[in-house]
Amino acid sequence: MKLLEMNYADFEKAFKEPKTIIIPSGAFEVWGPHLPIGADTIVAEEIANRLADRLGWIVGPTLPVGDSVMVWGPGTVTARPESFKSYLEDVCCSLVKHGTKRFCFINPHVGNVPIINQVAWSMKESLSIKSCVVDWWRFIQPLCTNEKILDHEGQMAHGHASEAGTSVFLYLRPDLVKTDRLKKGINRVKNDYPDIGQFSLFKECCDDFVIGDATAASREKGEKIVELGLKRIIDFLNQWD
């Protein structure tokens, strides 16, 4: 059930009891030549909608644009962290006024995570609001490893627009994947100190904004990833109090 599509009478009926709202957030950034610019946002909404359908919960407003400075390229749209935080706070505060007691953030874009965390901690401290966040692309990595879903490991499997991401899209939105453009991209920035945070733009790291092997992707792998991910999220949410 999407808040966007509800009328006020159904909204008032649904909100007679405290609710958990699912909030999708993503980004608008170049995702290789074969995947859409809104990839993170599309995945966030697809996962959020499937969760809502299976749980009978409500999906709130999507925050479609995040901080994508590091992935600046053709079509990228970016928001300052301060802008994203203010917008997220306003959305959440509005829903809290209506009686929301918990938020489940579905977020594939890593740049949004620290901002979501800040807002979640603030709401916990000042309003006793509970939150959880699913950092989708990081969340699926141990699932893929444990179930041996992918052909590759590391960046070749989970890099930008590579095997995992492309597989997920082939399952969720195959109509948006240009399969004739799948490629393998190598990170050309040598890093002997991955344990120390550094700041490299994607255009410095790779051609066509692909890091990893998109040619190894398949719909079958994407289905396994998504369904295992949904099951684990639902298992958590069903025991969340």
NORBELWO-V325177 format. One record per residue. N is the residue number from 0. PHI is phi in whole degrees, 0 to 359 (none if undefined). PSI is psi in radians with two decimals (none if undefined). D_LAST is the distance of its C-alpha to the last C-alpha in Angstrom with 1 decimal. Layout:
{{N,PHI,PSI,D_LAST} {N,PHI,PSI,D_LAST}}
This chain:
{{0,none,2.19,21.4} {1,257,2.25,22.7} {2,303,-0.62,22.7} {3,304,-0.55,26.2} {4,257,0.03,27.5} {5,274,2.59,26.1} {6,266,2.94,28.5} {7,291,-0.52,27.6} {8,294,-0.77,27.8} {9,291,-0.58,25.2} {10,298,-0.83,23.0} {11,298,-0.67,23.2} {12,295,-0.77,22.4} {13,293,-0.53,19.3} {14,262,0.34,18.0} {15,293,-0.47,18.5} {16,245,2.65,14.8} {17,305,2.46,12.4} {18,238,2.71,12.0} {19,260,2.24,10.7} {20,252,2.36,14.1} {21,268,2.19,15.4} {22,245,1.97,18.2} {23,275,2.45,20.9} {24,218,2.62,23.3} {25,205,-2.44,26.4} {26,201,2.85,30.0} {27,241,1.73,33.6} {28,209,2.73,35.6} {29,298,2.26,38.2} {30,234,0.93,36.9} {31,75,3.09,40.2} {32,278,-0.09,42.8} {33,247,-0.19,40.9} {34,238,2.70,37.4} {35,288,2.71,36.7} {36,299,-0.59,36.3} {37,271,0.50,33.0} {38,307,-0.89,31.6} {39,299,-0.73,28.4} {40,293,-0.72,27.7} {41,297,-0.80,28.6} {42,297,-0.76,26.3} {43,303,-0.79,23.4} {44,291,-0.72,24.0} {45,298,-0.78,24.8} {46,292,-0.76,21.5} {47,299,-0.77,19.5} {48,295,-0.68,21.5} {49,293,-0.68,21.1} {50,297,-0.80,17.3} {51,298,-0.73,17.5} {52,298,-0.68,20.0} {53,278,-0.41,18.2} {54,256,-0.27,14.8} {55,75,0.42,16.5} {56,265,-3.14,15.0} {57,247,2.37,17.2} {58,265,2.16,18.9} {59,275,-2.89,20.0} {60,297,2.49,23.2} {61,274,2.41,24.3} {62,259,1.74,25.6} {63,277,-0.34,28.5} {64,238,2.23,30.5} {65,241,-2.92,29.5} {66,278,1.86,31.7} {67,239,0.59,34.0} {68,303,-0.70,36.9} {69,290,-0.35,37.1} {70,249,0.59,37.4} {71,295,2.25,40.0} {72,189,-2.99,42.3} {73,302,2.09,43.6} {74,91,-0.19,41.2} {75,296,2.36,38.6} {76,237,2.27,37.1} {77,232,2.60,35.3} {78,241,2.49,33.5} {79,296,2.52,33.6} {80,307,-0.66,30.4} {81,296,-0.67,30.8} {82,292,-0.78,31.1} {83,299,-0.77,28.0} {84,297,-0.78,26.0} {85,297,-0.74,27.4} {86,296,-0.79,26.9} {87,298,-0.75,23.2} {88,300,-0.75,22.7} {89,296,-0.76,24.6} {90,299,-0.86,22.7} {91,295,-0.74,19.2} {92,297,-0.65,20.8} {93,298,-0.77,22.2} {94,290,-0.59,19.0} {95,297,-0.68,17.3} {96,299,-0.50,20.4} {97,275,-0.08,19.6} {98,113,0.10,16.2} {99,295,2.32,13.9} {100,249,-0.33,10.7} {101,216,2.59,9.5} {102,235,2.38,12.1} {103,245,1.92,12.5} {104,268,2.14,16.0} {105,255,1.95,18.3} {106,219,1.92,21.3} {107,276,-0.27,24.2} {108,268,1.98,26.4} {109,300,-0.53,26.3} {110,294,-0.35,27.9} {111,276,-0.36,25.0} {112,301,-0.88,22.4} {113,297,-0.51,23.5} {114,287,-0.77,23.7} {115,301,-0.73,20.2} {116,300,-0.74,19.0} {117,299,-0.80,21.1} {118,295,-0.73,19.8} {119,297,-0.78,16.1} {120,296,-0.69,17.0} {121,297,-0.75,19.1} {122,293,-0.62,16.5} {123,296,-0.78,14.1} {124,289,-0.76,17.2} {125,267,-0.46,18.8} {126,234,0.00,16.3} {127,59,0.56,12.9} {128,273,2.31,11.7} {129,267,2.55,9.1} {130,217,2.70,10.8} {131,221,2.70,11.4} {132,226,2.32,15.0} {133,255,1.86,16.8} {134,275,1.48,20.4} {135,309,-0.93,21.8} {136,292,-0.51,25.3} {137,279,-0.63,24.1} {138,300,-0.66,21.1} {139,280,-0.26,23.5} {140,299,-0.86,26.0} {141,294,-0.53,24.8} {142,297,-0.77,24.2} {143,296,-0.71,27.8} {144,292,-0.83,29.1} {145,297,-0.63,27.5} {146,264,0.01,28.6} {147,52,0.89,31.9} {148,279,-0.66,31.7} {149,259,2.76,33.9} {150,284,-0.54,37.5} {151,249,3.07,37.1} {152,230,2.97,35.1} {153,60,-2.50,34.4} {154,295,-0.55,35.8} {155,295,-0.46,37.7} {156,266,-0.75,34.6} {157,242,0.23,32.1} {158,291,-3.08,34.5} {159,291,2.10,34.8} {160,62,0.58,35.6} {161,256,-2.53,36.2} {162,300,-0.89,35.4} {163,294,-0.90,31.6} {164,299,-0.74,31.5} {165,291,-0.65,34.4} {166,298,-0.77,33.2} {167,301,-0.72,29.9} {168,292,-0.64,32.1} {169,296,-0.40,34.5} {170,270,-0.83,31.6} {171,282,-0.82,29.9} {172,219,1.20,32.9} {173,298,-0.41,36.1} {174,294,-0.29,38.2} {175,258,0.03,37.5} {176,260,2.15,38.7} {177,271,1.56,42.3} {178,293,-0.36,42.9} {179,283,-0.08,46.5} {180,248,0.14,45.4} {181,298,2.44,43.2} {182,210,2.98,44.2} {183,251,2.22,43.6} {184,238,2.37,43.3} {185,252,2.38,43.8} {186,288,1.97,42.5} {187,271,0.00,45.9} {188,271,1.94,44.7} {189,290,2.34,45.2} {190,222,1.76,42.5} {191,272,0.01,43.2} {192,228,1.12,40.5} {193,293,-0.25,37.2} {194,278,-0.04,35.4} {195,243,2.20,36.7} {196,297,2.31,35.3} {197,224,2.95,38.1} {198,229,1.76,38.6} {199,236,2.34,40.4} {200,287,2.58,40.7} {201,299,-0.61,40.2} {202,293,-0.31,43.8} {203,275,-0.39,45.0} {204,268,-0.52,43.1} {205,202,2.84,44.0} {206,268,2.55,46.0} {207,60,0.26,44.4} {208,58,0.65,41.0} {209,238,2.16,40.1} {210,238,1.90,39.1} {211,124,-3.01,38.8} {212,248,1.65,40.1} {213,287,-0.37,39.3} {214,292,-0.30,42.0} {215,273,-0.01,39.9} {216,286,2.69,37.2} {217,206,2.74,36.8} {218,297,-0.68,34.8} {219,298,-0.74,34.0} {220,296,-0.73,32.4} {221,298,-0.71,30.4} {222,297,-0.77,29.1} {223,299,-0.77,27.9} {224,298,-0.89,26.2} {225,296,-0.82,24.4} {226,292,-0.67,23.4} {227,295,-0.72,22.2} {228,298,-0.81,20.2} {229,298,-0.73,18.6} {230,299,-0.77,17.8} {231,293,-0.72,16.1} {232,297,-0.80,14.0} {233,296,-0.71,13.1} {234,303,-0.75,12.3} {235,295,-0.85,9.9} {236,296,-0.58,8.3} {237,290,-0.40,8.3} {238,256,-0.02,6.3} {239,288,2.22,3.8} {240,231,none,0.0}}
